[in-house]
Amino acid sequence: MAAVAAVGRAPIGPMLVRQTWAEFLKLWRVPAFSATSIGLPLIFYAFIGIGQSSQEIFPHVRFGTYFLASMAVYSVANVMIFSFGISVATERGMKMDLLMRATPLPPLVYLLSRCITAIFFAAVTLAVLFPFAYFAGGVRVDPSVWATLASRVLLGSIPFIALGFAIGYLSGPNSAVAVINLIYLPTAFASGLFFPKQLLPEFIQHISPYLPLHFYGQLGWDAIGAPTNESVATDWLYLAGYGVLFFAIALWAYRREESRKFS
Amino acid sequence: MTVAAQLVDATKKYGNVEALKGVSLNIELGEVVAILGPNGAGKTTSISILLGLRKPTSGKALLFGISPTDLKARSRVGVMLQESGVPAMLKVREIVDLFRSYYPKPMVADRAIAMAGLEEKANSLVKELSGGQRQRLYFALAVCGDPEVLFLDEPTVGMDVEGRRSFIERIAEFAKLGRTVVLTTHYLEEADQLAERVIVIDRGLVIADASPKEIKSKVAGKRVRFSATLTEKDLDGLPITTSTITDHTVQMFTNQPEAVLRELFKRGIEITELEVTGADLEDAFIALTTHKGPA
């Protein structure tokens, strides 16, 4: 049929731009997401970080800098898990996935638009947090340290995208937020993102060194010169392993959904 | 004529339930087709298979001669599904623009919005729309790609009479552009107003495929209704096509109402509240989908 070839398909580029813009607006207009993901790290930093900012917790490492790394890790992982988890769960709940499937939108464009949006939100979070730490917390480090911290935190967040997807497919639209909070907040505490691990109960101290956020956190702390348990290479290796695991779970959950809804 | 959409001996099982028991359809470019049937007849399953949203258990579906999951086929098709959601936090124009970007030759956004009668709501968030407006937004999203074929699955479900009437006019307006329209409905007057071809599906099978006029003529021309105390047995041998008995109300379709009544009187059956009327499409539909014998 010649007509098929003549009409063809819409160009991918403009489609990706439109879709990304729509994904951005969807998240931006939900203050529960946009305000908390940008604002909460600032509030935590103001409450915990600023007061004792100038104290040295390790040789040549002031607490203000150390806690900045903690909050950078916390806020970026938070954006990844929430933006994916909640949007996937909500759209499943609204049966929006069904309509999208009937359109000529390639699924990869859809996925890519969400990744771009999430990375953008993560970058905005850092772009607000870093100056705040600079001015309010008096954090002074070499520009290369800011850059290393930002790039490590952004790259290391990929496993949490997969985790967000997995939660989005495994939980319902109303339970996704609760599930994420129940998983994310306790592991953030257990991984020492809010206060030193030495203050945690002993049994949690045993679990802590195996948590994904522990390795992710160490990438941040190492970037600002704080001592860590494992080498940076080991941290990346573990994070990659968790990434594969979360991705496998997400894929399994996605396929389970596919066979239920579309077979 | 070119075949736009095609089902070839499609069957579908959900577990042990046979939703489709071998349906074959050819829908040609330019046709306006209504797929009619009671709830659970297999209408939505047929549409879902035609659109590649469901896989047939056996048989196949084709859009423009290729697989309906092929994005080239989907680029020529607009879809309105039952109860599908759209993001609440986007504005009408934003989501129309988004859907336009999926299609190779979309219509301008204002035209799609106007076809759906949403001009005044173009800058409102989706969450601010009423149920009827939301339904019209789905219509705007279905037509904004300027598709050659428009699929509508029960587009007017849940609307009041006025809403349904004006919605049917919007669909007719789109069909007038020479486009193919396939809609499912269990509202018979919709099929009668819109379609030049009606496919009746019941219990997973096509039981009729003809123009609304032919469907009407296929069944008996007159509806006879009365109150009486009788059983199916009392109606044996009467020149009727179908009959239903609920409590004391008896309804039957026939081409010879006089002969039927004469015979009933001869058998000594007491009749009250007698009504003889011409069968409309609704009657035809009931007659076609009424199952004889022990259910």
HADDOCK unambig.tbl for C-alpha pairs under 7 A between the chains (distance, minus, plus):
assign (segid A and resid 4 and name CA) (segid B and resid 72 and name CA) 6.87 0.50 0.50
assign (segid A and resid 7 and name CA) (segid B and resid 104 and name CA) 6.92 0.50 0.50
assign (segid A and resid 8 and name CA) (segid B and resid 72 and name CA) 5.88 0.50 0.50
assign (segid A and resid 8 and name CA) (segid B and resid 104 and name CA) 6.74 0.50 0.50
assign (segid A and resid 9 and name CA) (segid B and resid 72 and name CA) 5.85 0.50 0.50
assign (segid A and resid 9 and name CA) (segid B and resid 75 and name CA) 5.97 0.50 0.50
assign (segid A and resid 9 and name CA) (segid B and resid 103 and name CA) 6.49 0.50 0.50
assign (segid A and resid 9 and name CA) (segid B and resid 104 and name CA) 5.07 0.50 0.50
assign (segid A and resid 10 and name CA) (segid B and resid 101 and name CA) 6.94 0.50 0.50
assign (segid A and resid 10 and name CA) (segid B and resid 102 and name CA) 5.83 0.50 0.50
assign (segid A and resid 10 and name CA) (segid B and resid 103 and name CA) 4.96 0.50 0.50
assign (segid A and resid 10 and name CA) (segid B and resid 104 and name CA) 3.87 0.50 0.50
assign (segid A and resid 14 and name CA) (segid B and resid 101 and name CA) 6.73 0.50 0.50
assign (segid A and resid 15 and name CA) (segid B and resid 101 and name CA) 5.16 0.50 0.50
assign (segid A and resid 15 and name CA) (segid B and resid 102 and name CA) 6.09 0.50 0.50
assign (segid A and resid 18 and name CA) (segid B and resid 98 and name CA) 5.67 0.50 0.50
assign (segid A and resid 18 and name CA) (segid B and resid 101 and name CA) 6.97 0.50 0.50
assign (segid A and resid 19 and name CA) (segid B and resid 98 and name CA) 6.40 0.50 0.50
assign (segid A and resid 25 and name CA) (segid B and resid 90 and name CA) 6.93 0.50 0.50
assign (segid A and resid 26 and name CA) (segid B and resid 89 and name CA) 5.43 0.50 0.50
assign (segid A and resid 26 and name CA) (segid B and resid 90 and name CA) 6.30 0.50 0.50
assign (segid A and resid 29 and name CA) (segid B and resid 89 and name CA) 6.31 0.50 0.50
assign (segid A and resid 94 and name CA) (segid B and resid 84 and name CA) 6.43 0.50 0.50
assign (segid A and resid 94 and name CA) (segid B and resid 85 and name CA) 4.77 0.50 0.50
assign (segid A and resid 95 and name CA) (segid B and resid 84 and name CA) 5.07 0.50 0.50
assign (segid A and resid 95 and name CA) (segid B and resid 85 and name CA) 5.61 0.50 0.50
assign (segid A and resid 96 and name CA) (segid B and resid 84 and name CA) 5.42 0.50 0.50
assign (segid A and resid 96 and name CA) (segid B and resid 85 and name CA) 4.68 0.50 0.50
assign (segid A and resid 96 and name CA) (segid B and resid 86 and name CA) 5.79 0.50 0.50
assign (segid A and resid 98 and name CA) (segid B and resid 84 and name CA) 6.78 0.50 0.50
assign (segid A and resid 99 and name CA) (segid B and resid 81 and name CA) 6.84 0.50 0.50
assign (segid A and resid 99 and name CA) (segid B and resid 84 and name CA) 6.07 0.50 0.50
assign (segid A and resid 102 and name CA) (segid B and resid 51 and name CA) 6.69 0.50 0.50
assign (segid A and resid 102 and name CA) (segid B and resid 53 and name CA) 6.85 0.50 0.50
assign (segid A and resid 102 and name CA) (segid B and resid 79 and name CA) 6.79 0.50 0.50
assign (segid A and resid 103 and name CA) (segid B and resid 74 and name CA) 6.09 0.50 0.50
assign (segid A and resid 104 and name CA) (segid B and resid 71 and name CA) 4.95 0.50 0.50
assign (segid A and resid 104 and name CA) (segid B and resid 74 and name CA) 5.08 0.50 0.50
assign (segid A and resid 104 and name CA) (segid B and resid 75 and name CA) 5.25 0.50 0.50
assign (segid A and resid 104 and name CA) (segid B and resid 102 and name CA) 5.87 0.50 0.50
assign (segid A and resid 104 and name CA) (segid B and resid 103 and name CA) 6.98 0.50 0.50
assign (segid A and resid 105 and name CA) (segid B and resid 102 and name CA) 5.55 0.50 0.50
assign (segid A and resid 262 and name CA) (segid B and resid 53 and name CA) 5.61 0.50 0.50
assign (segid A and resid 262 and name CA) (segid B and resid 54 and name CA) 4.80 0.50 0.50
assign (segid A and resid 263 and name CA) (segid B and resid 54 and name CA) 5.10 0.50 0.50
assign (segid A and resid 263 and name CA) (segid B and resid 55 and name CA) 5.18 0.50 0.50
